[in-house]
């Protein structure tokens, strides 16, 4: 099997509190578009939310687009995940 020896590293691996709004935005794009990962609107919303907190204006628009495709429970999960990541990163 071609992938037997492959190791997967999540796009956000190694990010911490010093991550820039551009890095956080890029992770959101990866999850929103499925670039190398499965499309995940909850994860995309989380990363866009974190990018917005650091001042990224484009992330605000894409976070809204993600929210428009999500139910209220998914939005709550994304917001909770962003808060948890922020606490762990600090």
C-alpha positions in Angstrom: 0.0 0.0 0.0 1.4 3.4 -1.0 0.5 5.1 2.3 1.6 2.5 4.7 4.7 4.4 5.8 3.2 7.9 5.4 2.7 9.9 8.6 0.1 12.6 8.7 0.7 15.9 10.4 -2.3 18.2 11.0 -1.9 21.6 9.3 -1.9 23.3 12.6 0.8 21.2 14.2 3.4 23.3 15.9 1.3 26.5 16.1 1.2 28.3 19.4 0.3 31.7 20.8 2.8 33.4 18.6 1.0 32.2 15.4 0.3 35.2 13.2 -3.2 36.0 11.9 -1.9 35.0 8.4 -1.0 31.5 9.7 -4.3 31.1 11.4 -6.1 32.3 8.3 -4.2 29.8 6.1 -5.2 26.9 8.4 -8.8 28.0 8.0 -8.4 28.0 4.2 -7.0 24.5 4.3 -10.0 23.2 6.2 -12.5 25.2 4.2 -11.2 24.0 0.9 -9.9 20.5 1.8 -6.4 21.2 0.6 -4.8 17.9 1.8 -7.4 17.3 4.4 -11.1 16.6 4.5 -13.3 19.7 4.2 -14.3 20.6 7.8 -16.4 23.7 8.2 -16.2 23.5 12.0 -12.4 23.5 12.0 -12.4 26.2 9.3 -14.7 28.4 11.4 -12.4 27.8 14.4 -9.3 28.9 12.6 -10.9 31.9 10.9 -12.3 32.9 14.3 -8.8 32.8 15.8 -7.4 34.8 12.8 -10.2 37.4 13.4 -9.1 37.7 17.0 -5.7 38.6 15.8 -7.0 41.2 13.3 -7.4 39.4 10.0 -10.2 41.1 8.1 -10.6 38.5 5.3 -11.1 35.8 7.9 -14.2 37.6 9.2 -15.8 37.2 5.8 -14.9 33.6 5.4 -16.0 32.8 9.0 -19.4 34.2 8.0 -19.5 32.0 4.9 -18.6 28.9 7.0 -21.4 29.9 9.5 -23.9 30.1 6.7 -23.2 26.4 5.9 -23.4 25.3 9.5 -26.1 24.6 12.1 -26.1 26.4 15.4 -24.6 23.3 17.2 -21.7 23.3 14.8 -21.0 27.0 15.3 -21.0 26.4 19.1 -18.5 23.6 18.7 -16.3 25.8 16.5 -16.4 28.6 19.0 -15.7 26.3 21.9 -12.8 24.8 20.0 -11.3 28.2 19.3 -11.6 29.2 23.0 -10.0 25.9 24.1 -7.1 26.2 21.6 -6.5 29.8 22.7 -6.3 28.6 26.4 -3.9 25.8 25.5 -1.7 28.0 23.3 -1.1 30.5 26.1 
